[in-house]
Amino acid sequence: MCAKRTLYVSVMTAATLLAGLGPIGTAVAADRSVGPAAEAEETVQSTSGYHVNSYDVRLDYNPAKETLLGEATLDLVVKEWRDALDLRLQLPARSVQIDGKAATFSADKGTLHVKPVARLSPGRHVKVHVAYAGSPRRTLDDPGEDNLAWAATKDGGHYLALETAGVLFPANSDDADRSAVHLQARVPDGWTAISNGRAGTPVKDGDHKVYRWANREPMRAGYVHFGVGNKWTESDTKLPDGTPVHFVYGSGAEGRGRKLAEALGEAASWEASIFGKYRHDSLTVSFLDFEDPNVPNVTGWNTISMGMEYPGDAETQPVTQDILVHELAHTWLEAVQAKDDYVEETIPTYLQWAWKEKFRKADLVTMYRDKVKKIQWQHTNVYTTGDVAMYALRRLVGDNAFDRALKDWLPNHADRPTAWDAFRTSLEKHSGKDLKPFFAGWFPPEGTKPAYPGDDLVWPAWAKD
């Protein structure tokens, strides 16, 4: 499940937020052994008027105050004439520079308005440096609202995975923009920090430790995860193809987490047989016990956060292997440029069924019949119908065409804004069938009121008792 929540901003003065924050400390040279920053290529038109090539972020976490002191440098290229640049930033900015010169700035409802000395022309490369500070808890919590972004763990840690762009660092106001991300975090001795990407070797800095991560492949800023804890354990392994995997276990979650971690290699190999080679150069998976069991499992690019008590898909059991399969699938499918719930959730939800069929010998015909009889069609969404719809689609086109279409579509078409249409086209090419009626019934356009797809689609001959 990839959940999104609205951020609720508390109005506070910078002076109040800076109370109790110390300096970021000794600057530590970036560890480029984990890979140089890559320049992202745009395949979706920017809506912000600029494109961020890379983010270079430094954070200092104060556990006693639950505060972040941050500095971020955005290397960006202007796409159209701009009198100002709008960045997402929920925490108060302390200073802003453009190419080393002080810039005028103001903040309004989570947007940082930056005004350069002179108008910026298309094609110009600039570096924007922002210093900022604040409390994610105070920023994200709003009385009476259910917002679980800065989630507390039972062992005293915190994890930020929902709506991270603009909280951990200032980010492009265009959520579709993709950039390389280098992140550095300084935490007290005894604390562990985790984030996305290839990790460098932690460096001692007085009574603190500095962690670094590099994401060389351009990613959405909102996919960045960040967690801190002082009772977490870690382990490392590799996927069967050699991709390094870093596991983090919260206190009390290690036993269950390690059992799931042992299943990751088998799951990754199976999903590689469906989607093709694993697409990232690293994978990080955390298993944490959150104070609130409703904190969802969240995947961001090459990082998975598993809430060990999260029920998942309206079932009552804690996290199981098939839910890990679901989250792992997101690390392939988030290659898709355009935000599309059908791509992002329907396929992973179906894979939970396929996993049970392959490794648990589940009878999917019986599961299909039982589920469609219970569905309240006026209240459906991608989670309630994704598995049955995809299974019906597979039965319609045949296993061979279905498998070939998935392998052909993801590496060749997923970076297009019309990825879901490209998936249908790939299925039609490999099956020789016109699938427009099926997609119109089972996968109506976004915003369409849920409706029963019709007896012909829901109850084909193979599904009838």
N, C-alpha and C positions, 0 to 999 in steps of 0.2 A: 504494500500500500504506500502510495506517495501522497501524503496529506498536505494541504495548503490551508493556512489560517490567515485571517486579517490581523495586522499588527495594530496595537492600540498604544498610542504615544502619550506618556505622562509629561506634562510641561514642567520642566525643572531648570534651574539656573546652572550654568557650568560650574560656578563656585561651589554649589551644593554637591554636585556630582564628583567634583575633584577632591572633596574632603576625604582624607585617608588614603589617597592614591600617592604612591611614590613615583619616582622617575622610572622611565623604562629601563634604565640601567645601561651597562656597558654595551655598546653596539658590537654585534658579532657579525663578522663578514658572512655574506650568504654562501652557503655550501652548494656550489654549482656542480658538485660531483653527482648530484641527484638529477641533473639535466638542465640544459638552458631553457629559458623561456621561449615558447613558440609564438609565432605571429598567427593569430586566428584569421581564417578566411570567412567572409560573410556569404551565406547562401540564402539568408532571409533579410529583406530590406530593413535597415534600422529605422526605428521610429523616434530616436532621440537626437538625431543629427550628428552623431559621432560613434565611433567604434573603439572599444578598449582592446588593445593588443594584449596587455598583461597587467595584472595586479601584483604589487610587491607589498606585503602586509606584515607589520610587526605588532604583536600584542603583548601586553604585560597584564597578568591576571592576579588580582588581590582577593584571595579566598575569604578573608575576614569581612570584607565589604561587598563581595560578589561584584566587583567592578572591573572593567577593562579600560586600560590606557592604550590607545592605538595610534599608529602612524601608517598611512597607506600612500603609495605612489602609483598612480594610474598612467600608463603609457598609452596614449590614445591618438587616433587620427580623426580629424574633423571631416565630416562628409558633406556638409552644406554650410553656408555662411551662418555664423553664430555670434550673437551679441552676448550670450551667456550659456553656461553649461549647467544642466540640471542633473544632480546625482541623488540616488537614494541614500539617506543616512538618518537613522533613527536616534543615534546618540549625538549630543551636542558637539559641534566642531569648535576647536580652539583656535586654529589658524589654517589658512589655505594659501598655497603658492602655485603659480603657473610658471613653469620653466625657471624656478628659483626666485621669482619675484612675487611679493605679497599681492594677493587678489582680494577684492571686495566680495563678501559673501553674506548670505542671509538664509534663514531656515524657516520652513513653513510646512507643517503637517507631514513630516518625514521626508521632505525634499530639501536638499541643500542647493541653493542657487548661487553659482559662482560666476562673477563678472570679471572678465579679463580687462587689462588696461586698454587693449585695442581689439577691434572686431576680428574674429578668427575666420580665416578663409578656407574653403574646401581643399582637402589634401594636406593640410598642415598637421605635422606631428607635434604634440605638446605633452608635457609631463605635469600632471596635477598632483600636488602633495597636500594631504589633509592630515592634521593632527586632531584627535578627538578623544573623548572619554565618557564613561557613564556606566550605568548598571543595566544589563539586559533584563533583569527581573523587573526593575521599575519601568523600563521601557515597554515591556511586552505584557505585563499584567494589567488587567483592567477589571475593576469590580463588576461582578455579575456576568463576565464573559469567559468563555471556555477557550483559553489560549495556552497551548502546552509547548510553546516553542523552546523557552529556556527551562528545560525539564529537570527537576531535582531527582537525584537517585537516593535510594534508601541509605547508602553509605556516605552521604555528604557531598557527592559530586554533582555536576551539572552537565547537561548535553544540549547543544543548540543545533537543531536540524531543520526546523520549519521556519521558512522566511528568513534565512540567514543573511541574504544580501541586504545591505543597509544597516545591519546590526553589528556584524563582525567588522565590516569595513564599508566605506562608501562605494557604491556600485552604479553601473549604468542604469539609467531609468528605463531602458529597454530590456525587459526580462529575457528576450530571445538572443541577445548578444552573447557571444562566446569568446572567452579569453583564456590565456594561460594564467595560472595562479601560483604564486609563491607565498607561502605563509610561514611566519616564525612566531612562536609563543614562548614567553618566559614565565615560568611558574616556580613556586617555592620548592626547595628540596623535599622529597617525599611525595610530591604530587606528580601525576601523569597527565600529559596532554595528548590528544589524538585529533587527527584531521585527515583530509583526503590526500592521496598522492604518495609518491615515493618519499620515504622518510630518510633524512640524513641522520648521522650519529648525534645524539644529544650532547650538548657542550655545557660544562660547568661554568657558572657565572656567579661567583661569590656564594651566597647561600641560596642561589637559584639554579635552575637548569633551563637551557634553551633548546627547544625542539624546532625542527624545520621540515617542511614538506614541499614538494614540487609537483605541480600538475602541468606537464609539458603539452598535453593535448588540450586544445581550447575547450572550455566548459562554461555552462551558465554559472554566473556568480551565485545564484540561489541554490546550487547543488552543493556548495561548500558546507561541510559539517565541522563542528568543533566541540570537544568534550574535555572536561577536567575532573580529576578525582584523586583522592589521596589513599585509597584502599583498593586500587585496581591492579590486577596482574595482567601480564602480556605473554604472548607466545607467537612464534613465527613458523610458517611452513611455506610450501609452494603448491600451486595447482599442478596437475599432471603435465601441463605444457611448459612449466617452469616459472610461471608468473608468481612473484612473491606475494604472500598473504600475511597480513598482520592481524592478530586477534587480541581483543581487549575484553577482560572479564571483570564485572563489578563484584564487590564483596557479596557473597551469597548466591551469585549467579554462575560461579565458575564450574561447578559440577555439571549442571544442565547445559551450560554453554559449550563446554568441551565435547560433550556427546554430539551436539549439533555440528560443532566444528569438524569432527571426524567425518561427518557425512558430506562436507562441502566439496571435497575432491570428486566424489562420485557424481554429485549433482552438477558440478561444473563440466565434467566430461560429457555427461548426458546432454546438457544444454548446448555445449559446443557441437554436438552431433546434429542439433536442430538449427542453430543460428550460424554456425561457423566458428572460427577461432575466437577465443576470448579477446576482446577488443582493447582492453586497457593494459598498462604496463605494471599495475599493482592493484591490490584489493585490500581494503580494511573492513573488518567486521567486529562490531562491539555487541556484547551480551550484557545488558544492564537491568537491574531491578529498579524501576522508577517508583517514586512515592505514589504517583497517580497511575493506576493500571490502564487508564485510557490513553496514555501516550502511545501513538501508533508506531509501528515499524516504518522506518523511513529510509529510502535509498537515494543517495546523491552521487550520480556519476560512477565513481569507483569505491564508494563507501556505503556500508549498510549498518544501520542501528536497529538492533532487535530488543524490544521491550519484553522481558521474559514472561510477564504475566498478561501481555496484551492478547485478548481473545482471538481477534482476527476473523474477518468475514462472517461475523454473526455466530460463530461457533463458540463453545464454552470452554474448550480446552486451552491450555497455555500454548506457546509457540511450539510448532512441530516441524518436521523435516520438509513437509510440502509447503509450509509458509516460507521457510528459508529458500526453497526453490523459486517461489513467487518473487521474493525480493532480489534474488540473484539475477533473475530474468531482466529486472529493470536495468541492471548494469550494462546489458546489451542494448536494450530498447531505448535508453536515454540518448542514443545516437541520433534519434529523431529530432529534427530541428524544431518543427512546429509543435506546440502544445496540443496534444490530441489524446483524450481520455480513452478512446478505443484502442489506440496503439499502446498507451502506457499501462492500462489496467486489464483490458479484455484478454490479451494474450497471456500475461502472467497468471491471471485467475484460471484460465484454461489449463495452463501447465501444471497447476496443482492436481488437476484430474489426471492428466497424462502421466504424471509422476506416480500417482497411486496405481494407475493401470500397469505401468511398466514394472514397478518395484514392489507393489503390494497386491498385484493380481486382481485389482478392483474391476468389477463389472460395470463399465460406463453406461451401457444401455439401461441397466436397472437404475443406476444413479440418475441418469437423464430423466427417465419416466417419473421417478419419485420426486425429483425437484420441480419439473414443469407443472406437476399437479398442485404444488404448493405455492407457486409464484403468484403474488398479487400484482397483476400486470400494470395496474395504474400507478404503482409505486416502484417501478424497476429502475435500476441503474447498472453501470458496467460491472459492479461486483455481484449483483444478484443474477444477471443473465449472461455474463461473459463466458462462463464455463459451458453452459448448455448451448449457447449460440455458436461458439467455436467448435464444439463437438458435432453439432448438426452440420456445420459448414464442412468439417472434415469428412463426414459421412457422405455428403453430397458430392464432393469433388474426388474423393478417394484418397487413401493414405499416401500413395506415391506423389500425386499432384500436390497435395497439401504440404508434404515435406519439401518437395523441390521448390515450391513457391516461397516458403519461409526462407530457405537458404539463398534464393535468388534475390528476394526483396530487400532484406535487411542491409547487406553490404552495398547494394547498388542503388537503392532508392530512399533509404531512411533519412537522408539529409535534405530531402525536398519538403517544401511546405505542405504538399499534398500526399504525405506518406501513406495515409490510410487508403486513398484512392489507388495509389501505386500497388498496395498490397492486393487489392481486388483485381487490378490488372494482371498482376503476376499469377494469381490463382486462375484467372480466365485463360491466360496463355498456356499454363501447364495442364489445365483440365479440359480446355475446349468448350467450356460452358459459359453461358451468359448469366452472371451472378448479380446483375443489377436488382432484380426483384428480391433476391435473398437479402442483400445488403439494405435495401429500402425497408424491409420488414423488420429485420433483426437489429440493424444499426442505423436508426433514423438520424437525420442531421441534429447537431447540437441545438438544444433549446426546444426541440420537439417534445410535446407532451407524451409520456410513456403510453404505449398502447399494445394490445395483443397483436402479435405478428400475423395471426391467421392460422387456421387448422392445417393448411397445406404445408406451412413452414414448421410449425411446432410439432405436428404429428405425422411425419412421413411414415411410409410403410414399415421401415425397420423399427420404429419406436412404438408401434401399436402392440398391445398385449396379444 
